[in-house]
Amino acid sequence: MIRASALGSAPVPLSVLDLAPVGSGRTARQALGTTVELARLAERRGYHRLWVAEHHSMPGIASSSPAVVLAHLAAHTERIRLGSGGVMLPNHAPLVIAEQFGTLEALAPGRVDLGLGRAPGTDGATAAALRRQDRLAEGADEFPQQLSELTRFLDDDFPEGHPYGRIHAVPGPVQGRVPGGVQRADRPVVWLLGSSGFSARLAGLLGLPFSFAHHFSAAGTLPALELYRESFRPSAVLDRPYAKIGVQAFAADDAREARRQVLTGALAMLRLRTGRPGLIPSPEEAERYAFGPAEQEFVADWLRNVVFGTPDEVRAGLDALVGRTGVDELMITTNAHGPAARLRSYELIADAYGLPGGGPGPAAR
């Protein structure tokens, strides 16, 4: 299901993007445990979907293998849609992705999204190690062809005479067509992700849902959404455009604490952008850090695109963002240090919009 109804007083459906951030003093196991708790919280509070993202060679992010994480989340949830935000298609053989997400569809039928990106999700050297070749730009340029191949594997409909015509992604539709087969024809919903106009235009031409990375490419949001809508052609998947954006948002009981928490993510991003990737620093470490003038400018620019503050302030900021962009859905991400503060933020945002399922939830481990 792509479209959903907004709940409570939210202007659009609300969803979650989680990177399984690993904070200073914590382990990847603890970070992934928090992702499970967040998925349960999101399901209980009426968030529409939860996606995890593919990143590599980043000590502060534990979501390098979305399919593995999603299989674990499927075993701990019942209703919420689960997906990738995204899988970086040039890093993988299309058949492998079709098999992985066909398996997920078998484990969690009717609630799997396959969000695809064409960026490497890492630096150039790591991307070369993933792809076993150095022609990184060529891999991105081949994205439309790779996407077509992946879709053919998901639908099991290569034309007669195609070199892959006798190859089938399993689990998949072929199991419903062989003698005795009872496999459902359902498959994961394909989304295109982007932080520029390339995927926006391609998603429009193919009639696919589109998700834009506003949380780290805010200047390109409106042009990309306009290009998507102008390019859109109705398809068997969608009769009209459906766009969502990722947004960094953090709510706390008071505005000072909210800023204290989001500063940890800003410092982590500063270190990443300057070639010093590491764990997410604690609030105390971020407060002690001596920012130079250029670093202060970077952090100020970064925080301008983060919606943070009290629950009422965050609600107002998210409402204004929907008003400016006209998006159909918001996907909220928080890249802060402490699991309790992150989980509390999602609860406060849900409370601010009157989403269902309020009340005490499990404590963060």
Protein Blocks (a to p, Z undefined) as FASTA:
>chain_A
ZZdcdehjbfbdcddddehiacehiafklmmmmmmmmmmmmmmnopabdcddddehiakb
cklblmlmmmmmmmmcfkbccddddddfklpcfklmmmmmmmmmmmmghiaccdddfbeo
iafklmmmmnopablmlmmmmmmmmmmmmmmmmnopacehiaklmgccdddfklmmgghi
abdfbdcddddddfbfklmmmmmmnopacdddfklmmmlmmmmmmmmmmmpccdfkbgbd
cddddddddddfbfklmmmmmmmmmmmmmmmmnopaccdddfklmmmpccdfklmmmmmm
mmmmpccddfklmmmmmmmmmmmnopabdcdddddfblklmmmmmmmmmmmnopghiacd
dddZZ
